[in-house]
Amino acid sequence: MSTVVKIPTAETPNYLTEERGILSWLLTTDHKRIGLLYLASVTFFFFIGGIFALLMRLELATPETDLVSPHTYNELFSMHGIIMVWFFLIPSIPNTLGNFLIPMMIGAKDLAYPKLNLASWYIYMFGGIVALYSMARGGVDTGWTFYTPFSTIYSNTYVVGAALGIFISGFASILTGLNFIATIHCMRAPGLTWFKLPLFVWSHYATSIIFVLATPILAVVLLMIAVERIFQVGIFSASLGGDPVLFQHMFWFYSHPAVYIMVLPGMAVISELVAAFSRKRIFGYTFVAYASVSIAVIGFLVWGHHMFVAGTSVYSAMYFSLLSYAVAVPSAIKVFNWTATLYKGSISWDTPMLYAIGFIGLFTIGGMTGLFLAALGVDVHVTDTYFVVAHFHYIMVGGTIMAFLGGMHYWWPKISGRMYPEGISKLSALTVFLGFNLTFFPQFVLGYLGMPRRYAAYPPEFQTLHVLSTAGATILGAGYLMPLIYFFWSWHYGPIAPPNPWRATGLEWRTPSPPPKHNFEVTPVVTQKAYDYDAMKEELGLV
Amino acid sequence: MNSLQLLPQTASTVATEWNWLFWMLVAVCFLVASGIAIVLVYWAFRYHRKSENELPPQIEGNIKIEATWSIIPFVIFLGMFGWGAHLYVRIEKPPVNAREIYVVAKQWMWKLQYQTGQREINTLHVPIGEPIRLVMTSQDVIHSFFIPAFRVKQDVLPDRYTTLWFEATKPGKYHLFCAEYCGTKHSGMIGWVYAMEPQDFQRWLEEGGSEGSLASTGEKLFHQFGCANCHHFDASGRCPLLTGLYGTEVHLIGGKTVVADETYIREKILHPRGQPIEGYLESVMPTFAGQVSEEQLLALVSFIKAIGPGAAALPRSSSGTSNVQFGQQKGIAGPGATSISGSRPKDR
């Protein structure tokens, strides 16, 4: 590879300094700036959703409902779920890091449709504002799952408003997915064939397929809720001649693949981190790449495992159970390959690697407890309990958020042109890891004991475990605040970052930090595979 | 602070197998997860970067290793699937001789009716050592009937019957939870299940008192709603004979057959023109949707069951009149409480 790296000077404009002023941000079509717009937005929604979570945990510190009323509690968990799933987790990694990095990783100047990319941010924000507005007007108490007929007939809250917000922001997901697919197909640098792509790109490609294929189902089902609620057309409500279980089929036909929308980008980040901080090519690159695609495909065929006690037939339950075990295989393959990559590596303990190792551990626990839920007879007892809550938080929080934070630290020098403070960031990684486990591990025990989810009050024998969980949530909250503060500090005062502080192999590291507006001075020509340290050892100064 | 409990109560026939499967999964997952964790941490130390310019040997991957760690987990997963499915079938499939109790869920309470006429709210008394089958429906949203100590859970749906069965093994007081979020007081939709020695349960039934069996209530409703005007008990009416119907196959127009179970009977009362029956092309029956409550429907179902083929086993008078009477021995438990003097049920 022959990209000339220029050390940035005050005179060399980069994507941050090329244009200035608020309008240059609001009207930008630069994928990097749009990535930062998304970063600010998802961070905002993350802290809103986090405040809801903290209030819930405080309420649950005692068995009685003493801090908030049961109705308020129900609104808190509903809005926590809606905000976190649709306005934080789904856009978190793809729209920030994915947006910022995919064009750079494939040696392109931008995404295939830069204006569409900006449009997707506006659509997302509009949806977010509609959702927040309906929450401010009085909230919604249906849970993020909107189960019928409660959501269509019985709830007196702002269901249509919240659903409309999600409906609108869904279009942002679809546009992002289309944009990524077109970009990865058409804009790869000369010589960059599919199996030379970084695994980050493979995993985002798989995510994009789900974005495009699954999100329209969500749009349809939300519209149907609105139609039934407003016009009393019987679709899901038995009293109007509909079928409430039909809703669950349609909802989970989107929402189970959406779980993979949330975790595949996390896996994308982890593949990059493990390679960079072991200074090794990912063990079994091809298998990891295909694992992403098979997760995306099989992920469409397992939705019924959310409904094992919903009155579906025994045979359909067996089908969904078997396929749920099948989808666990590619996830297991990934975990084994990441772990094997460490073997005989040159492992550094920089903060991103701490997050990556934390991710592998927590994702393993999250994935393995999924094996419990896929076992039909076991699921009967633990479904709809805190076991499920703990399980998906191990995937979504222990997995996706750990990956997001790890990725933010890894690419922060590229994004900001500055280094983050290593000491305190290691402390924050440790705090997040410990706080997370203290919050959610007791919830596995609670669910095993039979504590149902979505309970504002609970029998007193569950209190000790709830208090542990609440204490953990407080620590976790502090762990999340620390990066927010030191990233702000670093943006202004951090040490200037070199173009490739980690001596990593990706194309994004062959351009200045921060990159120029069009990413590369000269379009790179790719001759070697991904993570090819041998081929690049001279350039990277490795012996 | 309350005492910390770390093991759930185990008080049903399926709960023991559940415990075995659960702890097998814990053991397998603990072994694998700790193996991964140990290897990760060990290698992270063992291969910690020694110099800034270090270039480790590059290892491409190995198809044999990939195949090994793809196939072995899959085989283990198949084992988990098999055992999980086996337990599920056990949990889902009730024994034929189960005692039936009817459950109507509404925001935010559980209403339970015994065949012998007793009613309870948010409490359920059951004998140990006897299979209990709950036939459940909801008046409004979806609820879920959950007894952690028995490891059973079943969603309760509106406009449909779902069933759940268990056999308690240990006397005691156990939590009953609603496990499907159902609105404001979801966490208040809880109660207790009392599992009792059979003789204690019998005593409880007798002390509980009732206004006649559920089937007798159903019979009164049968006359009150005018059903008996057309559905005679001797096949002389212009509508299908209901005596001996329950559990038999009904031939529909178009060649299909359905089993006349609880769901079918409920459906026929509410939507009689839904599935036309062979020989009754022109349905003359009006719909009772909106006129009859879920509890009344269950009483009617109970009545139809009582005059079903199984009724042959029940004591009845010799004459074959169309007069069917129930509940002559008020408040007395057991099958004897349902005494029938009616037409002889048709054999299957």
Contacts between the chains, C-beta under 8 A, distances in Angstrom:
chain1	res1	chain2	res2	distance
A	63	B	2	7.8
A	65	B	187	7.8
A	70	B	184	5.5
A	70	B	185	6.0
A	70	B	186	7.7
A	70	B	187	6.4
A	70	B	188	7.4
A	71	B	184	4.9
A	74	B	181	7.7
A	74	B	183	7.5
A	74	B	184	6.4
A	74	B	186	7.2
A	141	B	183	7.4
A	141	B	184	7.3
A	143	B	181	5.2
A	147	B	141	7.8
A	147	B	142	6.2
A	147	B	180	7.4
A	147	B	181	6.9
A	149	B	140	7.5
A	149	B	141	5.7
A	149	B	142	7.6
A	149	B	158	6.6
A	150	B	141	4.2
A	150	B	142	7.1
A	150	B	181	7.4
A	150	B	182	6.5
A	150	B	183	6.1
A	153	B	140	8.0
A	153	B	141	7.8
A	154	B	107	7.2
A	154	B	140	6.2
A	154	B	141	5.3
A	154	B	183	6.1
A	155	B	183	7.1
A	237	B	158	7.9
A	238	B	157	7.4
A	238	B	158	4.1
A	238	B	159	3.2
A	238	B	160	7.2
A	239	B	158	7.0
A	239	B	159	7.3
A	244	B	142	5.8
A	244	B	157	6.3
A	244	B	158	6.6
A	245	B	157	6.9
A	278	B	47	7.6
A	278	B	56	7.2
A	279	B	49	7.6
A	279	B	54	7.1
A	279	B	55	6.6
A	279	B	56	5.6
A	280	B	56	5.8
A	280	B	58	6.1
A	280	B	59	6.9
A	281	B	58	5.5
A	281	B	59	7.4
A	281	B	60	6.8
A	283	B	59	6.3
A	283	B	60	8.0
A	283	B	61	5.1
A	284	B	61	3.7
A	284	B	62	7.5
A	284	B	65	7.6
A	284	B	66	5.2
A	285	B	60	7.8
A	285	B	61	6.5
A	286	B	61	7.3
A	287	B	61	7.0
A	287	B	66	5.0
A	287	B	70	8.0
A	308	B	88	7.5
A	309	B	144	6.6
A	309	B	153	5.0
A	309	B	154	5.5
A	309	B	155	5.4
A	310	B	142	8.0
A	310	B	155	4.7
A	310	B	157	7.8
A	311	B	154	7.4
A	311	B	155	5.7
A	311	B	157	5.8
A	311	B	160	6.9
A	311	B	162	4.6
A	314	B	88	6.9
A	314	B	89	6.2
A	314	B	92	5.5
A	314	B	93	7.8
A	317	B	88	6.5
A	318	B	85	5.3
A	318	B	88	7.8
A	321	B	81	5.7
A	321	B	84	6.3
A	321	B	85	6.4
A	321	B	88	7.9
A	322	B	81	5.5
A	325	B	74	7.6
A	325	B	77	3.9
A	325	B	78	7.1
A	325	B	80	6.8
A	325	B	81	5.2
A	326	B	74	7.7
A	326	B	77	7.8
A	328	B	73	7.5
A	328	B	77	6.2
A	329	B	70	6.0
A	329	B	73	6.0
A	329	B	74	5.3
A	329	B	77	7.1
A	332	B	69	7.1
A	332	B	70	7.7
A	332	B	73	4.8
A	333	B	66	7.1
A	333	B	69	6.7
A	333	B	70	5.7
A	335	B	36	6.6
A	336	B	36	8.0
A	336	B	69	4.6
A	337	B	61	7.5
A	337	B	66	7.8
A	339	B	36	5.8
A	339	B	39	5.8
A	339	B	40	5.7
A	339	B	43	7.8
A	340	B	65	7.4
A	342	B	39	7.9
A	342	B	40	6.6
A	342	B	43	4.1
A	342	B	44	6.4
A	342	B	47	6.4
A	343	B	43	6.0
A	343	B	47	7.3
A	343	B	59	7.0
A	344	B	47	6.0
A	344	B	56	5.7
A	344	B	57	5.7
A	344	B	59	6.8
A	345	B	43	7.4
A	345	B	47	5.0
A	345	B	56	5.0
A	346	B	47	6.7
A	346	B	49	4.6
A	346	B	50	7.5
A	346	B	54	4.3
A	346	B	55	7.0
A	346	B	56	4.3
A	347	B	43	7.0
A	347	B	44	5.3
A	347	B	47	4.9
A	347	B	48	5.5
A	347	B	49	6.0
A	348	B	48	7.7
A	348	B	49	4.6
A	349	B	44	7.2
A	349	B	48	7.1
A	353	B	44	8.0
A	357	B	40	5.8
A	357	B	41	7.7
A	357	B	44	6.4
A	360	B	36	7.1
A	360	B	40	6.2
A	361	B	33	7.8
A	361	B	36	7.5
A	361	B	37	5.6
A	361	B	40	7.0
A	364	B	32	7.8
A	364	B	33	5.2
A	364	B	36	5.6
A	364	B	37	7.7
A	365	B	33	6.0
A	368	B	29	4.1
A	368	B	32	7.0
A	368	B	33	5.9
A	369	B	29	7.5
A	371	B	25	6.4
A	371	B	29	6.6
A	371	B	77	7.0
A	371	B	80	6.0
A	372	B	22	7.2
A	372	B	25	5.3
A	372	B	29	7.8
A	374	B	80	7.4
A	374	B	81	7.4
A	374	B	84	7.2
A	375	B	21	6.6
A	375	B	25	6.6
A	375	B	80	5.3
A	375	B	81	7.1
A	375	B	83	7.0
A	375	B	84	3.0
A	375	B	87	7.8
A	376	B	84	4.4
A	376	B	85	5.2
A	376	B	87	6.9
A	376	B	88	3.4
A	377	B	14	7.6
A	377	B	17	7.4
A	377	B	18	6.3
A	377	B	21	6.2
A	377	B	83	7.5
A	377	B	84	5.0
A	377	B	85	7.4
A	377	B	86	7.1
A	377	B	87	2.6
A	377	B	88	4.4
A	377	B	90	7.1
A	377	B	91	5.9
A	378	B	18	6.7
A	378	B	21	5.8
A	378	B	22	5.7
A	378	B	25	6.8
A	378	B	84	5.9
A	378	B	87	7.3
A	379	B	84	7.5
A	379	B	88	7.9
A	380	B	88	6.8
A	380	B	91	5.5
A	380	B	151	6.6
A	380	B	152	6.4
A	380	B	153	5.3
A	381	B	18	6.1
A	381	B	148	6.8
A	381	B	151	4.3
A	381	B	152	7.6
A	381	B	153	6.5
A	383	B	153	6.8
A	383	B	179	7.7
A	384	B	144	6.1
A	384	B	146	7.3
A	384	B	153	7.0
A	384	B	179	4.1
A	384	B	180	6.1
A	385	B	179	7.0
A	445	B	6	6.6
A	448	B	8	6.5
A	448	B	22	7.5
A	449	B	5	6.4
A	449	B	6	7.7
A	449	B	7	7.9
A	449	B	8	4.8
A	449	B	148	6.8
A	450	B	8	5.6
A	450	B	146	7.2
A	450	B	148	2.5
A	450	B	149	7.6
A	450	B	175	6.6
A	450	B	177	7.0
A	452	B	146	6.6
A	452	B	177	4.9
A	452	B	178	7.2
A	452	B	179	4.6
A	452	B	187	7.8
A	453	B	181	7.7
A	454	B	181	4.3
A	454	B	186	6.1
A	454	B	187	7.6
A	455	B	186	6.8
A	455	B	187	3.7
A	456	B	186	7.6
A	456	B	187	4.7
A	457	B	187	4.7
A	457	B	188	7.0
A	458	B	187	6.7
A	459	B	175	6.6
A	459	B	190	7.9
A	460	B	2	4.4
A	461	B	2	5.6
A	461	B	3	6.9
A	461	B	5	4.9
A	462	B	5	7.9
A	463	B	1	6.2
A	463	B	2	4.9
A	464	B	1	6.0
A	464	B	2	6.6
A	464	B	3	7.6
A	464	B	4	4.2
A	465	B	4	7.2
A	467	B	1	7.1
A	532	B	58	7.8
A	533	B	55	6.0
A	533	B	56	7.8
A	533	B	58	5.8
A	534	B	55	7.7
A	534	B	58	5.2
A	537	B	55	5.3
A	541	B	53	5.9
A	542	B	53	5.5
A	542	B	54	7.0
A	542	B	55	3.8
A	543	B	53	5.3
A	543	B	54	7.6
A	543	B	55	5.9
